[in-house]
């Protein structure tokens, strides 16, 4: 871990801000020169702030969910963003916020509204809010490389432009042990979760260019689902030993071990840097125990979208 983080420890030319939905590992969070905003989550009716496993361990959190505890989340408020961005403006360093995907949270819109007000009060302050359009630890890979690009000389404006382009090269594929948590959060019908459990169907999920979840396929059984993640990796990975991969799980370390071993068996991949981490409580509240994800830099996803998706992108002004 020391080797991969050492190159990111540089004087700040601009402030980079991320949030805990990027699911940084505690080790990366401790060494990466970024500001991290904690998302709130509610466990059994009590609100907490995601602090990257400082006050609760992954095993403790996911064991509570297995035992029947109820978890939910809420967005970072406009007020919280106003307070933080105002401090940034008073400090004066140009700031780039790589915000969790707007497709899964209202936080991006809140951040944009707060940023508008702060810019009005501080017209000379450079503040850029980027919708990272990336769920889970995909945001970790984007943040790490953003820090390296800052060290290479990109200004705040250039870094925001870079992030909007770079995010389409990050891939993430994951499977769930159960669809119950997604059902409880209203993201899929309860009947679909029940049928999936009865038939031992394990989905493979990814995300579209807007950062919304998308179903890639279904598999009978966990092992086939894990093999499907490897297939997606081999189809979309573009070899670059300078860029790390990430494997994260919601307390499913044995499956994450299998996934790492399988990646390293692929041609040229034996010595790749693979970051291992746990899905944080914010994302974990929605996916539940047993999620495993494989995340990496690869082919440009914007070049693979369908004709109708391209039309939709033009309508959105992307």
C-alpha positions in Angstrom: 0.0 0.0 0.0 2.9 2.4 0.8 4.1 2.3 -2.8 0.8 3.1 -4.4 0.1 6.0 -2.1 3.6 7.5 -2.0 3.2 9.1 -5.5 0.1 10.9 -4.4 1.7 12.8 -1.5 2.3 16.2 -3.0 1.7 19.9 -2.3 -1.8 20.9 -3.2 -2.2 23.1 -6.3 -5.9 22.9 -5.7 -8.2 21.4 -3.2 -9.8 18.1 -4.2 -13.0 17.1 -2.3 -14.7 13.7 -2.4 -17.3 12.0 -0.2 -17.5 8.7 1.6 -19.6 7.2 -1.1 -16.2 6.8 -2.9 -15.6 4.0 -0.4 -11.9 4.7 0.2 -10.1 2.3 2.3 -8.9 3.7 5.7 -5.3 3.4 4.5 -5.9 5.4 1.3 -8.0 7.9 3.1 -5.2 8.5 5.6 -2.6 9.2 3.0 -4.5 10.8 0.1 -4.4 14.6 0.1 -8.1 15.2 -0.2 -11.0 16.4 1.9 -13.7 13.8 2.5 -17.3 14.7 3.3 -19.2 12.1 5.3 -22.6 10.9 4.1 -25.2 10.4 6.9 -26.8 6.9 7.4 -29.4 5.7 9.9 -29.1 2.4 11.7 -32.0 1.3 13.8 -33.3 4.8 13.9 -30.1 6.5 15.0 -28.3 8.8 12.6 -24.5 8.4 12.2 -22.0 9.9 9.8 -20.0 7.6 7.6 -16.4 8.0 9.0 -14.7 5.2 6.9 -15.0 2.6 9.6 -13.5 4.6 12.5 -16.4 3.9 14.9 -17.7 0.6 13.6 -16.1 -2.2 11.8 -17.4 -3.8 8.6 -18.1 -7.1 10.3 -20.0 -5.3 13.1 -22.1 -3.3 10.6 -23.0 -6.2 8.4 -23.6 -8.6 11.3 -26.2 -6.1 12.5 -27.9 -6.2 9.1 -27.9 -10.0 9.1 -29.5 -9.9 12.5 -32.3 -7.7 11.3 -31.2 -4.2 11.9 -32.7 -1.6 9.6 -30.3 0.7 7.7 -31.1 3.7 5.5 -29.3 6.8 4.2 -30.0 10.5 3.6 -28.2 13.1 1.4 -25.7 15.7 2.5 -27.8 18.8 3.1 -27.4 22.2 1.4 -26.6 23.7 4.7 -23.6 21.3 5.2 -22.3 22.1 1.8 -22.7 25.8 2.3 -20.7 25.6 5.5 -18.0 23.6 4.0 -17.7 25.5 0.7 -17.7 28.8 2.6 -14.7 27.7 4.6 -13.0 26.7 1.3 -13.7 30.1 -0.2 -12.4 31.9 2.9 -9.2 29.8 2.7 -9.0 30.6 -1.0 -7.6 27.5 -2.7 -9.4 26.6 -6.0 -11.6 23.7 -5.2 -12.9 20.7 -7.2 -15.6 18.5 -5.6 -16.0 15.0 -7.2 -19.5 14.3 -6.0 -21.3 10.9 -5.7 -23.4 10.2 -8.7 -26.6 12.3 -9.1 -28.4 9.2 -10.4 -28.4 7.7 -6.9 -28.5 10.7 -4.6 -29.8 14.2 -4.4 -26.5 15.4 -2.9 -25.1 16.6 -6.2 -28.0 19.0 -6.8 -27.6 20.2 -3.2 -23.9 20.8 -3.8 -24.6 22.7 -7.0 -27.1 25.0 -5.3 -24.7 25.6 -2.4 -21.8 26.3 -4.8 -23.9 28.9 -6.7 -24.5 30.8 -3.5 -20.9 30.6 -2.4 -19.7 31.8 -5.8 -22.1 34.7 -5.5 -20.7 35.7 -2.1 -17.1 35.1 -3.2 -17.0 35.9 -7.0 -13.2 35.4 -7.2 -13.3 31.9 -5.8 -12.9 28.9 -8.2 -15.3 26.1 -7.2 -16.2 23.2 -9.5 -18.7 20.5 -8.6 -18.4 17.4 -10.8 -21.0 14.7 -10.9 -18.7 11.7 -10.8 -21.5 9.4 -12.2 -19.8 6.6 -10.3 -21.1 4.3 -7.6 -19.1 2.8 -4.8 -15.3 2.4 -5.0 -15.2 3.5 -8.6 -15.0 7.0 -7.0 -11.9 5.9 -5.2 -10.1 5.1 -8.4 -11.2 8.5 -9.9 -10.0 10.4 -6.8 -6.6 8.7 -6.7 -5.9 9.5 -10.3 -7.2 13.0 -9.9 -4.6 13.6 -7.1 -1.9 12.3 -9.5 -3.1 14.6 -12.3 -3.0 17.5 -9.9 0.6 16.7 -9.0 1.3 16.6 -12.8 0.2 20.2 -13.0 -3.5 20.4 -13.8 -5.3 23.5 -12.5 -8.7 23.2 -10.8 -10.5 24.0 -14.0 -8.5 21.5 -16.0 -9.0 18.9 -13.3 -12.8 19.3 -13.4 -12.7 18.9 -17.2 -10.4 15.9 -16.9 -12.7 14.2 -14.4 -15.7 14.6 -16.6 -13.8 12.8 -19.4 -12.0 10.3 -17.3 -15.0 8.9 -15.4 -16.2 7.2 -18.6 -13.1 5.0 -18.6 -13.9 3.5 -15.1 -15.7 0.2 -15.0 -17.4 -1.5 -12.1 -19.2 -4.9 -12.1 -20.7 -6.4 -9.0 -22.9 -9.2 -7.8 -25.2 -9.4 -4.7 -25.9 -12.4 -2.4 -29.4 -11.2 -2.0 -31.7 -8.6 -3.5 -33.5 -8.0 -0.2 -31.7 -4.8 0.6 -32.4 -3.3 -2.8 -36.0 -4.3 -2.4 -36.3 -2.7 1.1 -34.9 0.5 -0.4 -37.5 0.5 -3.1 -35.1 0.0 -5.9 -36.7 -3.3 -7.1 -40.1 -4.9 -6.5 -40.3 -7.2 -3.4 -41.7 -10.0 -5.7 -38.5 -9.9 -7.8 -36.3 -10.2 -4.7 -38.4 -13.1 -3.4 -38.3 -15.0 -6.8 -34.5 -14.4 -7.1 -34.0 -16.0 -3.6 -36.1 -19.0 -4.4 -34.3 -19.7 -7.7 -30.8 -18.9 -6.4 -30.5 -16.2 -9.0 -27.5 -13.9 -8.6 -27.5 -10.7 -10.7 -24.5 -9.1 -12.3 -24.9 -5.3 -12.1 -23.0 -2.3 -13.4 -23.9 1.3 -14.1 -24.7 3.5 -17.1 -23.1 6.8 -18.1 -25.3 8.7 -15.8 -24.3 6.5 -12.9 -27.6 4.7 -12.5 -27.5 1.0 -11.8 -28.0 -1.4 -14.7 -28.5 -5.1 -14.9 -25.9 -6.9 -17.0 -27.1 -10.4 -16.6 -28.3 -13.1 -14.2 -26.6 -16.3 -13.1 -27.7 -19.5 -11.2 -25.5 -19.6 -8.2 -22.8 -17.5 -6.7 -19.8 -19.1 -8.4 -21.2 -18.4 -11.9 -21.9 -14.8 -10.8 -18.3 -14.4 -9.8 -17.0 -15.9 -13.0 -19.3 -13.5 -14.9 -17.5 -10.6 -13.2 -14.2 -12.0 -14.5 -15.7 -12.2 -18.0 -16.7 -8.6 -17.9 -13.2 -7.7 -16.7 -11.5 -9.5 -19.6 -13.8 -7.9 -22.1 -13.4 -4.3 -20.9 -10.0 -4.0 -19.2 -7.2 -2.2 -21.1 -3.8 -3.2 -19.6 -2.0 -0.4 -17.8 0.2 -1.6 -14.8 0.4 2.0 -13.5 -3.3 2.1 -12.7 -4.6 0.1 -9.7 -7.7 -2.1 -9.7 -10.1 -2.3 -6.7 -12.0 -5.2 -5.3 -14.5 -4.4 -2.5 -17.1 -6.4 -0.7 -19.7 -6.0 1.9 -18.2 -8.5 4.4 -17.7 -11.2 1.7 -13.9 -11.6 1.9 -13.7 -15.2 0.8 -15.4 -14.3 -2.5 -13.2 -11.2 -2.8 -10.1 -13.5 -2.3 -11.4 -15.7 -5.1 -12.0 -12.8 -7.4 -8.5 -11.4 -6.8 -6.9 -14.8 -7.5 -8.9 -15.1 -10.7 -7.8 -11.6 -11.9 -4.2 -12.4 -11.3 -4.5 -15.5 -13.4 -5.3 -13.4 -16.4 -2.4 -12.8 -18.9 -0.2 -10.0 -17.6 -2.2 -9.4 -14.5 -0.2 -11.3 -11.9 1.6 -8.3 -10.4 -1.1 -5.6 -10.8 -1.8 -3.4 -7.8 -5.2 -4.5 -6.5 -6.7 -2.4 -3.7 -8.9 -4.3 -1.3 -11.6 -2.6 0.8 -15.0 -2.9 2.4 -18.2 -1.3 1.0 -18.9 1.6 3.4 -22.1 1.9 5.5 -23.7 4.4 3.1 -23.6 2.1 0.1 -23.8 -1.0 2.3 -27.2 0.1 3.6 -28.6 -0.3 0.1 -26.8 -3.5 -1.0 -26.7 -5.5 2.2 -24.1 -8.1 3.2 -22.5 -10.2 0.4 -21.9 -7.7 -2.4 -18.6 -8.2 -4.3 -17.4 -5.7 -6.9 -14.5 -5.6 -9.4 -13.5 -2.0 -10.4 -10.9 -1.0 -13.0 -9.9 1.5 -15.7 -10.7 0.2 -19.1 -12.4 1.0 -22.5 -14.3 4.2 -22.9 -17.8 3.3 -21.9 -19.3 6.2 -23.9 -18.2 4.6 -27.1 -20.3 1.5 -26.3 -23.6 3.0 -25.7 -26.6 2.3 -27.9 -28.1 4.6 -30.5 -31.1 5.4 -28.2 -28.7 6.1 -25.3 -26.7 8.5 -27.5 -30.0 10.4 -28.2 -30.8 10.6 -24.5 -27.3 11.9 -23.9 -27.8 14.7 -26.4 -31.2 15.5 -24.8 -29.4 15.9 -21.5 -26.8 18.1 -23.1 -23.9 15.7 -22.3 
